[in-house]
Amino acid sequence: MSNDKTPWLIFSDLDGSLLDHDSYSHKAADDLLQELEKSDIPVILTTSKTRAEVVSIREELNNRHPFIIENGAAIFIPQGYFSEKPKACIEVEGFWVYCLSQARSHWLSILNKAKTIFPHSFSHFSAMKEEVIAQVTGLSYEQAQQANKREFGEPISWLGVDKAKQEFIQWLEEQGGHVLQGGRFLHLSGPCNKGLALTWLSEEYERQGTLINYKSIAIGDSGNDIAMLEQADLALIIRSPVHAPPKLKRTRGYFISEEFGPRGWNSGLRKIL
C-alpha cells in the first residue's frame, strides 16, 4: 500500500460496510485492516451499535483505536491513547469518554410520558424481552443482550399508523430528542450524529499532535452515515444489496464502491489510498 506521507484517519461504519449485511463477516477486509495497522493508519469504528457490541468486534479485529457508538452519541478513547486526557472527557472503565447525548435513562423517562399520549403505538428495547429483540433484529440471543446495553439512546419500534408516527416524532423532538430513522427502528437520542463525532475526534488527533495535516476518510452505506460522509475530506459509499446508496449534497471527493459490504470496503479503500 503506497503511503504518500499524508496521514490518513479512517472512520468506518460497521453493518453493511465493514461487516457483510447478511453474515456480519469482515473476512474480505482483513488483509487491508492489517496493512493499515502496520502503516499506523487508525481505523475508527463509527456505528449505531453499543459499546458492548463494539468492544467484542474490536477484539476480533485487533483494533486498538478510539471508537464512536450509538450514531455519534459518545466517543470512547482508550486511556493513555493520547498523551493527555482530552478536555471534557469522563473516565469510564479504562476509557476517556466524550458524550454528545444525555444518558439513556433521560430518554426512557420521556418515552414513559409518551405512552400516555400515544398508547399501544410503540415498543422499545428496554420494554422488550431479549428473546424478542433477537427475533426482530435477527441477532443471536447473546448479541441481542449486547444490543440492549445502550447507554445514550433508545431504539423504538413503531406499531401505529404512519400519520401518527410523524406526530410521535414531532412530539419527541419538542422534548429535545433527536430521532433518526434506521433500517428497522427509530433511534431516539440527543442532538448528535456521526459527523459531529468525526469532527470532534479529528480535531483531538490534531490538538494532541498525533496527526498533523491529516486527511479523513468516512466509509458508510446508509442514511445514518450521511453526516460523516459529508463531513470527511473524502467519502466512500459502500453499495448495499438491500437499498440504494445514500444521496449526498457534496459534488466531489466521494466514491461509490463497485462491490457490496467488506469486498467493496477493501477494493474501494485501496483505490483511494
Contacts in CASP RR format, 6 or more apart in sequence:
PFRMAT RR
TARGET T0000
AUTHOR 0000-0000-0000
METHOD contacts of the structure
MODEL  1
MSNDKTPWLIFSDLDGSLLDHDSYSHKAADDLLQELEKSDIPVILTTSKT
RAEVVSIREELNNRHPFIIENGAAIFIPQGYFSEKPKACIEVEGFWVYCL
SQARSHWLSILNKAKTIFPHSFSHFSAMKEEVIAQVTGLSYEQAQQANKR
EFGEPISWLGVDKAKQEFIQWLEEQGGHVLQGGRFLHLSGPCNKGLALTW
LSEEYERQGTLINYKSIAIGDSGNDIAMLEQADLALIIRSPVHAPPKLKR
TRGYFISEEFGPRGWNSGLRKIL
1 32 0 8 1.000
1 35 0 8 1.000
1 36 0 8 1.000
1 39 0 8 1.000
1 270 0 8 1.000
1 273 0 8 1.000
2 273 0 8 1.000
3 39 0 8 1.000
3 41 0 8 1.000
3 273 0 8 1.000
6 213 0 8 1.000
6 214 0 8 1.000
6 215 0 8 1.000
7 41 0 8 1.000
7 211 0 8 1.000
7 212 0 8 1.000
7 213 0 8 1.000
7 214 0 8 1.000
7 215 0 8 1.000
8 41 0 8 1.000
8 214 0 8 1.000
8 215 0 8 1.000
8 216 0 8 1.000
8 217 0 8 1.000
8 273 0 8 1.000
9 41 0 8 1.000
9 42 0 8 1.000
9 44 0 8 1.000
9 202 0 8 1.000
9 205 0 8 1.000
9 211 0 8 1.000
9 214 0 8 1.000
9 215 0 8 1.000
9 216 0 8 1.000
9 217 0 8 1.000
10 36 0 8 1.000
10 41 0 8 1.000
10 42 0 8 1.000
10 43 0 8 1.000
10 44 0 8 1.000
10 216 0 8 1.000
10 217 0 8 1.000
10 219 0 8 1.000
10 269 0 8 1.000
11 44 0 8 1.000
11 46 0 8 1.000
11 68 0 8 1.000
11 194 0 8 1.000
11 198 0 8 1.000
11 216 0 8 1.000
11 217 0 8 1.000
11 218 0 8 1.000
11 219 0 8 1.000
11 228 0 8 1.000
11 232 0 8 1.000
12 18 0 8 1.000
12 43 0 8 1.000
12 44 0 8 1.000
12 45 0 8 1.000
12 46 0 8 1.000
12 218 0 8 1.000
12 219 0 8 1.000
12 220 0 8 1.000
12 265 0 8 1.000
13 46 0 8 1.000
13 47 0 8 1.000
13 194 0 8 1.000
13 219 0 8 1.000
13 220 0 8 1.000
13 221 0 8 1.000
13 222 0 8 1.000
13 225 0 8 1.000
13 238 0 8 1.000
14 45 0 8 1.000
14 47 0 8 1.000
14 49 0 8 1.000
14 54 0 8 1.000
14 57 0 8 1.000
15 21 0 8 1.000
15 24 0 8 1.000
15 47 0 8 1.000
15 48 0 8 1.000
15 49 0 8 1.000
16 220 0 8 1.000
16 221 0 8 1.000
16 222 0 8 1.000
16 238 0 8 1.000
16 240 0 8 1.000
16 260 0 8 1.000
16 261 0 8 1.000
17 219 0 8 1.000
17 220 0 8 1.000
17 221 0 8 1.000
17 225 0 8 1.000
17 238 0 8 1.000
17 261 0 8 1.000
17 262 0 8 1.000
17 265 0 8 1.000
18 26 0 8 1.000
18 29 0 8 1.000
18 45 0 8 1.000
18 219 0 8 1.000
18 261 0 8 1.000
18 262 0 8 1.000
18 265 0 8 1.000
19 25 0 8 1.000
19 26 0 8 1.000
19 57 0 8 1.000
19 261 0 8 1.000
19 262 0 8 1.000
20 26 0 8 1.000
20 28 0 8 1.000
20 260 0 8 1.000
20 261 0 8 1.000
20 262 0 8 1.000
21 240 0 8 1.000
21 241 0 8 1.000
21 242 0 8 1.000
21 260 0 8 1.000
21 261 0 8 1.000
22 241 0 8 1.000
25 262 0 8 1.000
26 33 0 8 1.000
26 60 0 8 1.000
26 61 0 8 1.000
26 262 0 8 1.000
27 262 0 8 1.000
28 261 0 8 1.000
28 262 0 8 1.000
28 263 0 8 1.000
28 264 0 8 1.000
28 265 0 8 1.000
28 266 0 8 1.000
29 262 0 8 1.000
29 263 0 8 1.000
29 265 0 8 1.000
29 266 0 8 1.000
31 266 0 8 1.000
32 265 0 8 1.000
32 266 0 8 1.000
32 269 0 8 1.000
32 270 0 8 1.000
33 43 0 8 1.000
33 61 0 8 1.000
33 63 0 8 1.000
36 43 0 8 1.000
37 43 0 8 1.000
37 62 0 8 1.000
37 63 0 8 1.000
42 65 0 8 1.000
42 66 0 8 1.000
42 205 0 8 1.000
43 61 0 8 1.000
43 63 0 8 1.000
43 65 0 8 1.000
44 65 0 8 1.000
44 66 0 8 1.000
44 67 0 8 1.000
44 68 0 8 1.000
44 198 0 8 1.000
44 201 0 8 1.000
45 54 0 8 1.000
45 57 0 8 1.000
45 58 0 8 1.000
45 61 0 8 1.000
45 63 0 8 1.000
45 65 0 8 1.000
45 67 0 8 1.000
45 68 0 8 1.000
46 67 0 8 1.000
46 68 0 8 1.000
46 72 0 8 1.000
46 194 0 8 1.000
46 197 0 8 1.000
46 198 0 8 1.000
46 218 0 8 1.000
46 228 0 8 1.000
47 53 0 8 1.000
47 54 0 8 1.000
47 67 0 8 1.000
47 68 0 8 1.000
47 69 0 8 1.000
47 71 0 8 1.000
48 70 0 8 1.000
48 71 0 8 1.000
48 182 0 8 1.000
48 187 0 8 1.000
48 224 0 8 1.000
49 57 0 8 1.000
49 69 0 8 1.000
49 70 0 8 1.000
49 147 0 8 1.000
50 69 0 8 1.000
50 70 0 8 1.000
50 146 0 8 1.000
50 147 0 8 1.000
50 148 0 8 1.000
50 149 0 8 1.000
50 150 0 8 1.000
50 151 0 8 1.000
51 69 0 8 1.000
51 74 0 8 1.000
51 76 0 8 1.000
51 149 0 8 1.000
51 151 0 8 1.000
52 145 0 8 1.000
52 146 0 8 1.000
52 149 0 8 1.000
53 143 0 8 1.000
53 146 0 8 1.000
53 147 0 8 1.000
53 149 0 8 1.000
54 67 0 8 1.000
54 69 0 8 1.000
54 76 0 8 1.000
56 146 0 8 1.000
57 63 0 8 1.000
58 64 0 8 1.000
58 67 0 8 1.000
64 78 0 8 1.000
64 81 0 8 1.000
65 78 0 8 1.000
65 81 0 8 1.000
66 75 0 8 1.000
66 76 0 8 1.000
66 77 0 8 1.000
66 78 0 8 1.000
66 81 0 8 1.000
66 201 0 8 1.000
67 75 0 8 1.000
67 76 0 8 1.000
68 74 0 8 1.000
68 75 0 8 1.000
68 76 0 8 1.000
68 194 0 8 1.000
68 197 0 8 1.000
68 198 0 8 1.000
68 201 0 8 1.000
69 76 0 8 1.000
69 151 0 8 1.000
69 152 0 8 1.000
70 101 0 8 1.000
70 150 0 8 1.000
70 151 0 8 1.000
70 152 0 8 1.000
70 153 0 8 1.000
70 187 0 8 1.000
70 189 0 8 1.000
71 180 0 8 1.000
71 187 0 8 1.000
71 189 0 8 1.000
71 192 0 8 1.000
71 193 0 8 1.000
71 194 0 8 1.000
71 224 0 8 1.000
72 100 0 8 1.000
72 101 0 8 1.000
72 192 0 8 1.000
72 193 0 8 1.000
72 194 0 8 1.000
72 195 0 8 1.000
72 196 0 8 1.000
72 197 0 8 1.000
73 99 0 8 1.000
73 100 0 8 1.000
73 101 0 8 1.000
73 151 0 8 1.000
73 152 0 8 1.000
73 153 0 8 1.000
73 189 0 8 1.000
73 190 0 8 1.000
73 192 0 8 1.000
74 97 0 8 1.000
74 98 0 8 1.000
74 99 0 8 1.000
74 100 0 8 1.000
74 101 0 8 1.000
74 151 0 8 1.000
74 152 0 8 1.000
74 197 0 8 1.000
75 97 0 8 1.000
75 98 0 8 1.000
75 100 0 8 1.000
75 197 0 8 1.000
75 200 0 8 1.000
75 201 0 8 1.000
76 92 0 8 1.000
76 95 0 8 1.000
76 96 0 8 1.000
76 97 0 8 1.000
77 86 0 8 1.000
77 89 0 8 1.000
77 95 0 8 1.000
77 96 0 8 1.000
77 97 0 8 1.000
77 98 0 8 1.000
77 201 0 8 1.000
77 204 0 8 1.000
78 94 0 8 1.000
78 95 0 8 1.000
78 96 0 8 1.000
79 85 0 8 1.000
79 91 0 8 1.000
79 94 0 8 1.000
79 95 0 8 1.000
79 96 0 8 1.000
80 96 0 8 1.000
81 96 0 8 1.000
82 96 0 8 1.000
82 204 0 8 1.000
82 208 0 8 1.000
82 210 0 8 1.000
83 208 0 8 1.000
84 208 0 8 1.000
85 91 0 8 1.000
85 96 0 8 1.000
86 96 0 8 1.000
86 98 0 8 1.000
86 204 0 8 1.000
86 207 0 8 1.000
86 208 0 8 1.000
88 98 0 8 1.000
89 96 0 8 1.000
89 97 0 8 1.000
89 98 0 8 1.000
90 96 0 8 1.000
90 97 0 8 1.000
90 99 0 8 1.000
91 97 0 8 1.000
98 200 0 8 1.000
98 201 0 8 1.000
99 152 0 8 1.000
100 190 0 8 1.000
100 191 0 8 1.000
100 192 0 8 1.000
100 196 0 8 1.000
100 197 0 8 1.000
100 200 0 8 1.000
101 152 0 8 1.000
101 153 0 8 1.000
101 178 0 8 1.000
101 189 0 8 1.000
101 190 0 8 1.000
101 191 0 8 1.000
101 192 0 8 1.000
102 152 0 8 1.000
102 189 0 8 1.000
102 190 0 8 1.000
103 151 0 8 1.000
103 152 0 8 1.000
104 126 0 8 1.000
104 150 0 8 1.000
104 151 0 8 1.000
104 152 0 8 1.000
104 153 0 8 1.000
104 154 0 8 1.000
107 153 0 8 1.000
107 154 0 8 1.000
107 177 0 8 1.000
107 188 0 8 1.000
107 189 0 8 1.000
107 190 0 8 1.000
108 126 0 8 1.000
108 154 0 8 1.000
110 172 0 8 1.000
110 175 0 8 1.000
110 177 0 8 1.000
110 188 0 8 1.000
111 124 0 8 1.000
111 154 0 8 1.000
111 156 0 8 1.000
111 188 0 8 1.000
113 175 0 8 1.000
114 122 0 8 1.000
114 168 0 8 1.000
114 171 0 8 1.000
114 172 0 8 1.000
117 171 0 8 1.000
118 164 0 8 1.000
118 167 0 8 1.000
118 168 0 8 1.000
118 171 0 8 1.000
120 159 0 8 1.000
121 158 0 8 1.000
121 159 0 8 1.000
121 160 0 8 1.000
121 164 0 8 1.000
121 168 0 8 1.000
122 156 0 8 1.000
122 157 0 8 1.000
122 158 0 8 1.000
122 159 0 8 1.000
122 160 0 8 1.000
122 168 0 8 1.000
123 156 0 8 1.000
123 157 0 8 1.000
123 159 0 8 1.000
124 154 0 8 1.000
124 155 0 8 1.000
124 156 0 8 1.000
124 157 0 8 1.000
124 188 0 8 1.000
125 133 0 8 1.000
125 147 0 8 1.000
125 148 0 8 1.000
125 150 0 8 1.000
125 154 0 8 1.000
125 155 0 8 1.000
126 148 0 8 1.000
126 150 0 8 1.000
126 154 0 8 1.000
128 136 0 8 1.000
128 148 0 8 1.000
128 157 0 8 1.000
130 141 0 8 1.000
130 144 0 8 1.000
130 145 0 8 1.000
130 148 0 8 1.000
131 141 0 8 1.000
131 144 0 8 1.000
133 139 0 8 1.000
133 144 0 8 1.000
133 147 0 8 1.000
133 148 0 8 1.000
134 140 0 8 1.000
134 141 0 8 1.000
134 143 0 8 1.000
134 144 0 8 1.000
136 157 0 8 1.000
136 184 0 8 1.000
137 143 0 8 1.000
137 144 0 8 1.000
137 147 0 8 1.000
137 184 0 8 1.000
139 147 0 8 1.000
152 189 0 8 1.000
152 190 0 8 1.000
152 192 0 8 1.000
153 187 0 8 1.000
153 188 0 8 1.000
153 189 0 8 1.000
153 190 0 8 1.000
154 187 0 8 1.000
154 188 0 8 1.000
154 189 0 8 1.000
155 185 0 8 1.000
155 186 0 8 1.000
155 187 0 8 1.000
155 188 0 8 1.000
156 185 0 8 1.000
156 186 0 8 1.000
156 187 0 8 1.000
156 188 0 8 1.000
157 184 0 8 1.000
157 185 0 8 1.000
157 186 0 8 1.000
158 165 0 8 1.000
158 168 0 8 1.000
158 186 0 8 1.000
169 179 0 8 1.000
169 186 0 8 1.000
172 179 0 8 1.000
172 188 0 8 1.000
173 179 0 8 1.000
176 190 0 8 1.000
176 191 0 8 1.000
177 188 0 8 1.000
177 189 0 8 1.000
177 190 0 8 1.000
177 191 0 8 1.000
178 188 0 8 1.000
178 189 0 8 1.000
178 190 0 8 1.000
178 191 0 8 1.000
178 192 0 8 1.000
178 193 0 8 1.000
179 186 0 8 1.000
179 187 0 8 1.000
179 188 0 8 1.000
180 186 0 8 1.000
180 187 0 8 1.000
180 189 0 8 1.000
180 193 0 8 1.000
180 224 0 8 1.000
181 187 0 8 1.000
182 222 0 8 1.000
182 223 0 8 1.000
182 224 0 8 1.000
183 222 0 8 1.000
187 224 0 8 1.000
193 224 0 8 1.000
193 227 0 8 1.000
193 228 0 8 1.000
194 218 0 8 1.000
194 224 0 8 1.000
194 225 0 8 1.000
194 227 0 8 1.000
194 228 0 8 1.000
195 218 0 8 1.000
195 227 0 8 1.000
195 228 0 8 1.000
195 230 0 8 1.000
195 231 0 8 1.000
196 227 0 8 1.000
197 228 0 8 1.000
198 216 0 8 1.000
198 218 0 8 1.000
198 227 0 8 1.000
198 228 0 8 1.000
198 231 0 8 1.000
198 232 0 8 1.000
199 231 0 8 1.000
202 214 0 8 1.000
202 216 0 8 1.000
205 211 0 8 1.000
205 214 0 8 1.000
206 212 0 8 1.000
206 214 0 8 1.000
215 233 0 8 1.000
215 234 0 8 1.000
216 231 0 8 1.000
216 232 0 8 1.000
216 233 0 8 1.000
216 234 0 8 1.000
217 232 0 8 1.000
217 233 0 8 1.000
217 234 0 8 1.000
217 235 0 8 1.000
217 236 0 8 1.000
217 269 0 8 1.000
217 272 0 8 1.000
218 225 0 8 1.000
218 228 0 8 1.000
218 229 0 8 1.000
218 231 0 8 1.000
218 232 0 8 1.000
218 234 0 8 1.000
218 235 0 8 1.000
218 236 0 8 1.000
219 235 0 8 1.000
219 236 0 8 1.000
219 238 0 8 1.000
219 265 0 8 1.000
219 269 0 8 1.000
220 228 0 8 1.000
220 229 0 8 1.000
220 236 0 8 1.000
220 237 0 8 1.000
220 238 0 8 1.000
220 246 0 8 1.000
221 237 0 8 1.000
221 238 0 8 1.000
221 239 0 8 1.000
221 240 0 8 1.000
221 245 0 8 1.000
221 246 0 8 1.000
221 261 0 8 1.000
222 240 0 8 1.000
222 243 0 8 1.000
222 246 0 8 1.000
223 246 0 8 1.000
225 246 0 8 1.000
226 246 0 8 1.000
226 248 0 8 1.000
229 235 0 8 1.000
229 237 0 8 1.000
229 246 0 8 1.000
229 248 0 8 1.000
229 250 0 8 1.000
229 254 0 8 1.000
230 248 0 8 1.000
230 249 0 8 1.000
230 250 0 8 1.000
233 253 0 8 1.000
234 253 0 8 1.000
234 254 0 8 1.000
234 255 0 8 1.000
234 272 0 8 1.000
235 248 0 8 1.000
235 250 0 8 1.000
235 253 0 8 1.000
235 254 0 8 1.000
235 255 0 8 1.000
236 254 0 8 1.000
236 255 0 8 1.000
236 256 0 8 1.000
236 257 0 8 1.000
236 265 0 8 1.000
236 268 0 8 1.000
236 269 0 8 1.000
236 272 0 8 1.000
237 245 0 8 1.000
237 246 0 8 1.000
237 248 0 8 1.000
237 254 0 8 1.000
237 255 0 8 1.000
237 256 0 8 1.000
237 257 0 8 1.000
238 257 0 8 1.000
238 260 0 8 1.000
238 261 0 8 1.000
238 264 0 8 1.000
238 265 0 8 1.000
239 245 0 8 1.000
239 256 0 8 1.000
239 257 0 8 1.000
239 258 0 8 1.000
239 259 0 8 1.000
239 260 0 8 1.000
239 261 0 8 1.000
239 264 0 8 1.000
240 260 0 8 1.000
240 261 0 8 1.000
241 260 0 8 1.000
245 256 0 8 1.000
248 254 0 8 1.000
255 268 0 8 1.000
255 271 0 8 1.000
255 272 0 8 1.000
257 263 0 8 1.000
257 264 0 8 1.000
257 265 0 8 1.000
257 267 0 8 1.000
257 268 0 8 1.000
258 264 0 8 1.000
258 267 0 8 1.000
258 268 0 8 1.000
259 267 0 8 1.000
END
